[in-house]
């Protein structure tokens, strides 16, 4: 099992469109083989900074989703909403 940490910085005033796209991405991810769970957090110090944690069965499951047309299409909708490119970190338990 792995965790994927995704960090996104939303442009000021675009929080609502971001939430709509984020729901669409989650709905698509849930359908992907190997998806276990996901959580989304807002940084209390920087409200436009979002951190998403997603649990996958293994790295292969994540990479299949990450490279899928469904994710690429979904993530493309984030482009005008984000101030910078999302950062992704893969984590494994010790």
N, CA, C and O atoms as a MOPAC input file, in Angstrom:
PM7 MOZYME 1SCF
protein

 N      0.85000 1    -1.17500 1     0.00000 1
 C      0.00000 1     0.00000 1     0.00000 1
 C      0.89500 1     1.23700 1     0.00000 1
 O      1.92700 1     1.26900 1     0.67000 1
 N      0.48200 1     2.26300 1    -0.76600 1
 C      1.21200 1     3.52800 1    -0.79400 1
 C      0.23700 1     4.68400 1    -0.58500 1
 O     -0.96800 1     4.56200 1    -0.80600 1
 N      0.80000 1     5.80200 1    -0.15200 1
 C      0.05100 1     7.06300 1    -0.06200 1
 C      0.64000 1     8.00400 1    -1.10100 1
 O      1.85300 1     8.04400 1    -1.30900 1
 N     -0.22900 1     8.75400 1    -1.74400 1
 C      0.19500 1     9.78500 1    -2.67600 1
 C     -0.22400 1    11.11400 1    -2.07400 1
 O     -1.39900 1    11.33400 1    -1.78000 1
 N      0.75100 1    11.99800 1    -1.89500 1
 C      0.51700 1    13.32800 1    -1.35000 1
 C      0.52900 1    14.30100 1    -2.51900 1
 O      1.52600 1    14.40500 1    -3.23300 1
 N     -0.57000 1    15.00900 1    -2.71400 1
 C     -0.69400 1    15.96400 1    -3.81300 1
 C     -0.92000 1    17.34600 1    -3.21700 1
 O     -1.82500 1    17.54000 1    -2.40500 1
 N     -0.09500 1    18.30300 1    -3.62300 1
 C     -0.22600 1    19.67800 1    -3.13200 1
 C     -0.60900 1    20.58400 1    -4.29300 1
 O     -0.01900 1    20.52600 1    -5.37200 1
 N     -1.60900 1    21.42200 1    -4.04600 1
 C     -2.07900 1    22.36200 1    -5.06500 1
 C     -2.28100 1    23.74100 1    -4.43300 1
 O     -2.71700 1    23.85300 1    -3.28700 1
 N     -1.95900 1    24.77900 1    -5.19300 1
 C     -2.18400 1    26.15700 1    -4.75500 1
 C     -3.19000 1    26.77400 1    -5.71700 1
 O     -2.93900 1    26.88500 1    -6.91700 1
 N     -4.33400 1    27.17200 1    -5.16900 1
 C     -5.45300 1    27.67700 1    -5.96500 1
 C     -5.35500 1    29.19600 1    -6.11000 1
 O     -5.02500 1    29.90000 1    -5.15500 1
 N     -5.64300 1    29.68600 1    -7.30300 1
 C     -5.67600 1    31.12900 1    -7.53700 1
 C     -6.80600 1    31.75400 1    -6.71600 1
 O     -7.86500 1    31.15200 1    -6.53800 1
 N     -6.56800 1    32.94700 1    -6.22900 1
 C     -7.53600 1    33.68400 1    -5.41000 1
 C     -8.88000 1    33.79800 1    -6.12700 1
 O     -8.94400 1    34.18100 1    -7.29600 1
 N     -9.94000 1    33.46400 1    -5.41700 1
 C    -11.29200 1    33.59100 1    -5.95700 1
 C    -11.76000 1    32.41000 1    -6.79600 1
 O    -12.89400 1    32.40400 1    -7.27500 1
 N    -10.90600 1    31.41200 1    -6.97800 1
 C    -11.28400 1    30.26800 1    -7.81100 1
 C    -11.48600 1    28.98900 1    -6.98200 1
 O    -11.38800 1    27.87600 1    -7.49700 1
 N    -11.76700 1    29.17700 1    -5.70000 1
 C    -11.94900 1    28.02600 1    -4.82100 1
 C    -13.14900 1    27.17000 1    -5.22600 1
 O    -13.07000 1    25.94200 1    -5.19500 1
 N    -14.25600 1    27.80600 1    -5.60500 1
 C    -15.45800 1    27.05500 1    -5.98000 1
 C    -15.24300 1    26.22800 1    -7.25100 1
 O    -15.56300 1    25.04000 1    -7.26300 1
 N    -14.70800 1    26.82900 1    -8.32400 1
 C    -14.42300 1    25.99600 1    -9.50100 1
 C    -13.43700 1    24.86800 1    -9.17900 1
 O    -13.56200 1    23.76300 1    -9.70700 1
 N    -12.46000 1    25.14800 1    -8.31400 1
 C    -11.50900 1    24.10500 1    -7.92200 1
 C    -12.24200 1    22.93100 1    -7.27500 1
 O    -12.00600 1    21.77600 1    -7.62900 1
 N    -13.12800 1    23.22800 1    -6.33000 1
 C    -13.85000 1    22.16400 1    -5.62700 1
 C    -14.66100 1    21.31200 1    -6.58800 1
 O    -14.73700 1    20.09400 1    -6.42800 1
 N    -15.26300 1    21.93900 1    -7.57900 1
 C    -16.05100 1    21.19500 1    -8.56800 1
 C    -15.16000 1    20.25000 1    -9.37400 1
 O    -15.50900 1    19.08600 1    -9.57100 1
 N    -14.02100 1    20.74300 1    -9.83700 1
 C    -13.09700 1    19.90000 1   -10.60100 1
 C    -12.53900 1    18.79600 1    -9.70000 1
 O    -12.42600 1    17.64600 1   -10.12500 1
 N    -12.19100 1    19.14000 1    -8.46200 1
 C    -11.64200 1    18.14500 1    -7.53900 1
 C    -12.62800 1    17.00000 1    -7.30700 1
 O    -12.21800 1    15.84300 1    -7.21100 1
 N    -13.90200 1    17.30600 1    -7.21800 1
 C    -14.91500 1    16.25200 1    -7.05800 1
 C    -14.96200 1    15.34700 1    -8.28500 1
 O    -15.11300 1    14.13200 1    -8.16200 1
 N    -14.83100 1    15.94100 1    -9.45900 1
 C    -14.83300 1    15.15100 1   -10.69700 1
 C    -13.61900 1    14.22500 1   -10.75400 1
 O    -13.73300 1    13.06500 1   -11.14800 1
 N    -12.46100 1    14.74500 1   -10.35700 1
 C    -11.24200 1    13.93600 1   -10.36300 1
 C    -11.38700 1    12.78000 1    -9.37900 1
 O    -11.02000 1    11.64800 1    -9.69500 1
 N    -11.91500 1    13.05400 1    -8.19400 1
 C    -12.10300 1    12.00000 1    -7.19400 1
 C    -13.07100 1    10.93900 1    -7.69900 1
 O    -12.82900 1     9.74400 1    -7.52700 1
 N    -14.15700 1    11.36500 1    -8.31900 1
 C    -15.12500 1    10.40600 1    -8.85800 1
 C    -14.47900 1     9.48100 1    -9.88900 1
 O    -14.75800 1     8.28200 1    -9.91900 1
 N    -13.62400 1    10.04200 1   -10.72400 1
 C    -12.93000 1     9.22900 1   -11.71900 1
 C    -11.90100 1     8.31300 1   -11.06100 1
 O    -11.76800 1     7.15400 1   -11.45400 1
 N    -11.17700 1     8.81300 1   -10.07100 1
 C    -10.15100 1     8.01100 1    -9.38800 1
 C    -10.76400 1     6.81900 1    -8.67400 1
 O    -10.18700 1     5.73100 1    -8.67600 1
 N    -11.91600 1     7.01000 1    -8.06900 1
 C    -12.58700 1     5.93600 1    -7.33300 1
 C    -12.83700 1     4.73900 1    -8.24600 1
 O    -12.82200 1     3.59600 1    -7.78800 1
 N    -13.06400 1     4.99000 1    -9.51900 1
 C    -13.33600 1     3.92600 1   -10.48700 1
 C    -12.07300 1     3.19100 1   -10.92300 1
 O    -12.15800 1     2.12900 1   -11.54000 1
 N    -10.91100 1     3.74100 1   -10.61200 1
 C     -9.66000 1     3.15600 1   -11.07100 1
 C     -9.25500 1     1.97900 1   -10.18400 1
 O     -9.31300 1     2.08300 1    -8.95900 1
 N     -8.84600 1     0.86100 1   -10.78700 1
 C     -8.41600 1    -0.30000 1    -9.99400 1
 C     -7.26100 1     0.05700 1    -9.06100 1
 O     -6.30200 1     0.70800 1    -9.47400 1
 N     -7.35700 1    -0.36500 1    -7.82300 1
 C     -6.30100 1    -0.11800 1    -6.84500 1
 C     -6.55100 1     1.07300 1    -5.94100 1
 O     -5.84700 1     1.24100 1    -4.94600 1
 N     -7.54300 1     1.91300 1    -6.26100 1
 C     -7.87400 1     3.05000 1    -5.40000 1
 C     -8.45300 1     2.52400 1    -4.09200 1
 O     -9.32800 1     1.65800 1    -4.10300 1
 N     -7.96700 1     3.04500 1    -2.96100 1
 C     -8.48500 1     2.63600 1    -1.65400 1
 C     -9.26100 1     3.76800 1    -0.99900 1
 O    -10.41100 1     3.58700 1    -0.60000 1
 N     -8.63200 1     4.94300 1    -0.88600 1
 C     -9.31700 1     6.06200 1    -0.23000 1
 C     -8.61100 1     7.37300 1    -0.56300 1
 O     -7.49600 1     7.38300 1    -1.08500 1
 N     -9.28500 1     8.47200 1    -0.25000 1
 C     -8.69400 1     9.78700 1    -0.46600 1
 C     -9.23800 1    10.79500 1     0.53300 1
 O    -10.38800 1    10.70500 1     0.96300 1
 N     -8.39900 1    11.75600 1     0.89700 1
 C     -8.80000 1    12.83400 1     1.79400 1
 C     -8.23600 1    14.14400 1     1.26100 1
 O     -7.18000 1    14.17300 1     0.63000 1
 N     -8.95200 1    15.21500 1     1.52300 1
 C     -8.52400 1    16.53300 1     1.08000 1
 C     -8.47400 1    17.46600 1     2.28900 1
 O     -9.36900 1    17.45900 1     3.13400 1
 N     -7.40400 1    18.27300 1     2.35300 1
 C     -7.20900 1    19.18100 1     3.47600 1
 C     -6.92100 1    20.59300 1     2.97000 1
 O     -6.36000 1    20.77800 1     1.89000 1
 N     -7.31400 1    21.58300 1     3.76800 1
 C     -6.99400 1    22.98700 1     3.49400 1
 C     -6.00900 1    23.43500 1     4.55800 1
 O     -6.22100 1    23.20300 1     5.74800 1
 N     -4.93400 1    24.07600 1     4.12900 1
 C     -3.93000 1    24.60500 1     5.03900 1
 C     -4.55200 1    25.76600 1     5.82300 1
 O     -5.03500 1    26.72500 1     5.22100 1
 N     -4.54500 1    25.69000 1     7.14600 1
 C     -5.14400 1    26.73800 1     7.97700 1
 C     -4.41100 1    28.07500 1     7.84000 1
 O     -5.01900 1    29.13500 1     7.98400 1
 N     -3.12000 1    28.02400 1     7.56700 1
 C     -2.32800 1    29.25200 1     7.43600 1
 C     -2.41800 1    29.85000 1     6.03100 1
 O     -2.28200 1    31.06200 1     5.85800 1
 N     -2.64500 1    29.00900 1     5.04200 1
 C     -2.74900 1    29.44600 1     3.64600 1
 C     -3.95800 1    28.75100 1     3.03500 1
 O     -3.80800 1    27.67300 1     2.45900 1
 N     -5.15000 1    29.33000 1     3.14000 1
 C     -6.38100 1    28.67000 1     2.70300 1
 C     -6.41200 1    28.24700 1     1.23600 1
 O     -7.20000 1    27.37300 1     0.87500 1
 N     -5.58600 1    28.83400 1     0.39200 1
 C     -5.56600 1    28.45000 1    -1.02000 1
 C     -4.63000 1    27.27000 1    -1.28700 1
 O     -4.51800 1    26.80800 1    -2.42200 1
 N     -3.96200 1    26.78700 1    -0.24300 1
 C     -3.05500 1    25.64000 1    -0.36700 1
 C     -3.81400 1    24.38700 1     0.06200 1
 O     -4.24800 1    24.27500 1     1.20800 1
 N     -3.97000 1    23.44600 1    -0.87200 1
 C     -4.69600 1    22.20900 1    -0.59400 1
 C     -3.72800 1    21.04000 1    -0.61400 1
 O     -2.79300 1    20.98900 1    -1.41300 1
 N     -3.97700 1    20.11400 1     0.27900 1
 C     -3.18600 1    18.89000 1     0.34300 1
 C     -4.15200 1    17.72000 1     0.26000 1
 O     -5.11100 1    17.63200 1     1.02700 1
 N     -3.88900 1    16.83500 1    -0.67000 1
 C     -4.74200 1    15.67200 1    -0.88200 1
 C     -3.89300 1    14.43900 1    -0.60800 1
 O     -2.76500 1    14.33900 1    -1.09000 1
 N     -4.42800 1    13.50500 1     0.16100 1
 C     -3.76200 1    12.22800 1     0.36000 1
 C     -4.65100 1    11.15000 1    -0.24300 1
 O     -5.85500 1    11.10000 1     0.00800 1
 N     -4.03400 1    10.29200 1    -1.03900 1
 C     -4.76400 1     9.21600 1    -1.68800 1
 C     -4.02900 1     7.91100 1    -1.39600 1
 O     -2.80900 1     7.82600 1    -1.53900 1
 N     -4.77700 1     6.91200 1    -0.99200 1
 C     -4.19700 1     5.60400 1    -0.70600 1
 C     -4.49200 1     4.67400 1    -1.87700 1
 O     -5.63100 1     4.54700 1    -2.32400 1
 N     -3.43700 1     4.03100 1    -2.35900 1
 C     -3.52400 1     3.08300 1    -3.47000 1
 C     -2.98000 1     1.73300 1    -3.02200 1
 O     -2.15800 1     1.66000 1    -2.10900 1
 N     -3.43500 1     0.68000 1    -3.65900 1
 C     -2.95600 1    -0.65800 1    -3.30300 1
 C     -1.45300 1    -0.78500 1    -3.49400 1
 O     -0.77100 1    -1.42000 1    -2.69000 1
 N     -0.93600 1    -0.17800 1    -4.56400 1
 C      0.49600 1    -0.25900 1    -4.84000 1
 C      0.87800 1     0.84600 1    -5.83100 1
 O      0.02700 1     1.57000 1    -6.34600 1
 N      2.15800 1     0.94700 1    -6.07200 1
 C      2.65500 1     1.99200 1    -6.97000 1
 C      2.13000 1     1.80900 1    -8.39500 1
 O      1.80400 1     2.78200 1    -9.07500 1
 N      2.05300 1     0.56600 1    -8.83200 1
 C      1.54100 1     0.28300 1   -10.17700 1
 C      0.11600 1     0.82900 1   -10.34700 1
 O     -0.20100 1     1.41100 1   -11.38500 1
 N     -0.73800 1     0.64600 1    -9.34000 1
 C     -2.11600 1     1.16400 1    -9.40800 1
 C     -2.11000 1     2.67800 1    -9.56000 1
 O     -2.84000 1     3.22700 1   -10.38500 1
 N     -1.27900 1     3.35700 1    -8.75700 1
 C     -1.17900 1     4.81100 1    -8.85400 1
 C     -0.69400 1     5.23500 1   -10.24000 1
 O     -1.27900 1     6.11900 1   -10.86700 1
 N      0.38300 1     4.59700 1   -10.71500 1
 C      0.94700 1     4.99700 1   -12.00300 1
 C     -0.01700 1     4.74400 1   -13.15300 1
 O     -0.03900 1     5.50100 1   -14.12400 1
 N     -0.80600 1     3.69700 1   -13.05200 1
 C     -1.82600 1     3.44000 1   -14.07900 1
 C     -2.83400 1     4.59400 1   -14.08800 1
 O     -3.20800 1     5.08100 1   -15.15500 1
 N     -3.27400 1     5.03000 1   -12.90500 1
 C     -4.20300 1     6.15500 1   -12.81000 1
 C     -3.52700 1     7.46000 1   -13.24100 1
 O     -4.10300 1     8.24200 1   -13.99800 1
 N     -2.31100 1     7.68700 1   -12.75900 1
 C     -1.61100 1     8.92700 1   -13.06800 1
 C     -1.44100 1     9.11400 1   -14.57400 1
 O     -1.52100 1    10.24100 1   -15.06300 1
 N     -1.21300 1     8.05300 1   -15.30500 1
 C     -0.97400 1     8.12500 1   -16.74700 1
 C     -2.22200 1     7.88600 1   -17.58800 1
 O     -2.14700 1     7.85700 1   -18.81600 1
 N     -3.35700 1     7.71600 1   -16.94100 1
 C     -4.59200 1     7.43100 1   -17.67100 1
 C     -5.13300 1     8.68900 1   -18.36200 1
 O     -4.88700 1     9.81300 1   -17.92600 1
 N     -5.87100 1     8.46500 1   -19.44400 1
 C     -6.51500 1     9.57600 1   -20.13900 1
 C     -7.52500 1    10.26600 1   -19.22800 1
 O     -7.69800 1    11.48300 1   -19.29700 1
 N     -8.19400 1     9.48600 1   -18.37100 1
 C     -9.19100 1    10.06200 1   -17.45900 1
 C     -8.54500 1    11.08400 1   -16.52800 1
 O     -9.10200 1    12.16100 1   -16.31500 1
 N     -7.37700 1    10.76100 1   -15.96900 1
 C     -6.70900 1    11.71500 1   -15.06700 1
 C     -6.16600 1    12.89800 1   -15.85000 1
 O     -6.29600 1    14.04300 1   -15.41700 1
 N     -5.56600 1    12.63300 1   -16.98900 1
 C     -5.02000 1    13.74000 1   -17.79200 1
 C     -6.11300 1    14.72700 1   -18.18000 1
 O     -5.90100 1    15.93900 1   -18.13300 1
 N     -7.27200 1    14.21900 1   -18.56200 1
 C     -8.39800 1    15.10300 1   -18.90100 1
 C     -8.85200 1    15.88600 1   -17.68000 1
 O     -9.09300 1    17.09000 1   -17.76200 1
 N     -8.96800 1    15.20500 1   -16.55100 1
 C     -9.42500 1    15.85800 1   -15.32200 1
 C     -8.43600 1    16.91400 1   -14.85400 1
 O     -8.82900 1    18.02600 1   -14.50000 1
 N     -7.16300 1    16.57000 1   -14.85300 1
 C     -6.13400 1    17.48900 1   -14.37900 1
 C     -6.01400 1    18.69300 1   -15.30900 1
 O     -5.67900 1    19.78900 1   -14.85700 1
 N     -6.28100 1    18.50600 1   -16.59300 1
 C     -6.24300 1    19.62600 1   -17.52800 1
 C     -7.21100 1    20.73300 1   -17.13800 1
 O     -6.96900 1    21.90800 1   -17.41600 1
 N     -8.30800 1    20.35200 1   -16.49200 1
 C     -9.29000 1    21.35200 1   -16.05400 1
 C     -8.75200 1    22.20700 1   -14.90800 1
 O     -9.27300 1    23.29300 1   -14.65400 1
 N     -7.71300 1    21.73300 1   -14.21400 1
 C     -7.12000 1    22.50900 1   -13.12100 1
 C     -6.22600 1    23.64600 1   -13.62400 1
 O     -6.01200 1    24.62300 1   -12.90600 1
 N     -5.71200 1    23.53200 1   -14.82700 1
 C     -4.71000 1    24.47600 1   -15.33100 1
 C     -5.05800 1    25.94400 1   -15.09800 1
 O     -4.21200 1    26.67500 1   -14.58300 1
 N     -6.25600 1    26.41600 1   -15.44900 1
 C     -6.54300 1    27.84100 1   -15.24000 1
 C     -6.86800 1    28.19500 1   -13.78300 1
 O     -7.03100 1    29.37000 1   -13.45200 1
 N     -6.96100 1    27.19500 1   -12.92600 1
 C     -7.37000 1    27.41300 1   -11.53500 1
 C     -6.17000 1    27.49000 1   -10.59300 1
 O     -6.23300 1    28.15200 1    -9.55700 1
 N     -5.08300 1    26.81500 1   -10.95200 1
 C     -3.92500 1    26.71900 1   -10.06100 1
 C     -2.88500 1    27.78500 1   -10.35700 1
 O     -2.68000 1    28.17600 1   -11.50700 1
 N     -2.22400 1    28.25500 1    -9.28300 1
 C     -1.15300 1    29.24500 1    -9.43700 1
 C      0.15800 1    28.59200 1    -9.86500 1
 O      1.01300 1    29.24400 1   -10.46600 1
 N      0.31500 1    27.31700 1    -9.56000 1
 C      1.53000 1    26.59100 1    -9.91600 1
 C      1.16500 1    25.13700 1   -10.18300 1
 O      0.07300 1    24.69000 1    -9.83400 1
 N      2.06300 1    24.42100 1   -10.78800 1
 C      1.82700 1    23.01500 1   -11.08600 1
 C      1.72000 1    22.21700 1    -9.78200 1
 O      2.43800 1    22.49200 1    -8.82000 1
 N      0.82700 1    21.23700 1    -9.75700 1
 C      0.68400 1    20.42300 1    -8.55600 1
 C      1.98000 1    19.66800 1    -8.27800 1
 O      2.73000 1    19.31900 1    -9.18900 1
 N      2.21900 1    19.42600 1    -6.98100 1
 C      3.38900 1    18.65300 1    -6.56500 1
 C      2.90000 1    17.31500 1    -6.03700 1
 O      1.94200 1    17.25200 1    -5.26700 1
 N      3.56100 1    16.25400 1    -6.45300 1
 C      3.16900 1    14.90900 1    -6.06500 1
 C      4.34400 1    14.22700 1    -5.36900 1
 O      5.47500 1    14.24800 1    -5.85300 1
 N      4.04100 1    13.62000 1    -4.21300 1
 C      5.03300 1    12.86000 1    -3.46100 1
 C      4.44500 1    11.47800 1    -3.17400 1
 O      3.32100 1    11.35100 1    -2.68800 1
 N      5.23000 1    10.45300 1    -3.48400 1
 C      4.79800 1     9.07900 1    -3.18900 1
 C      5.40800 1     8.65500 1    -1.85500 1
 O      6.59800 1     8.85300 1    -1.61100 1
 N      4.57500 1     8.07000 1    -0.99900 1
 C      4.99800 1     7.66400 1     0.33100 1
 C      4.70400 1     6.19500 1     0.55800 1
 O      3.69100 1     5.68000 1     0.08600 1
 N      5.58200 1     5.52200 1     1.27500 1
 C      5.33900 1     4.13300 1     1.63800 1
 C      5.53600 1     3.98100 1     3.14300 1
 O      6.32900 1     4.70600 1     3.74300 1
 N      4.82200 1     3.04700 1     3.74900 1
 C      4.98100 1     2.83900 1     5.18900 1
 C      6.34400 1     2.23900 1     5.50200 1
 O      6.92900 1     1.52500 1     4.68800 1
 N      6.82400 1     2.53900 1     6.67400 1
 C      8.11700 1     1.96300 1     7.12300 1
 C      7.91200 1     0.61700 1     7.76000 1
 O      8.87500 1    -0.01400 1     8.19400 1

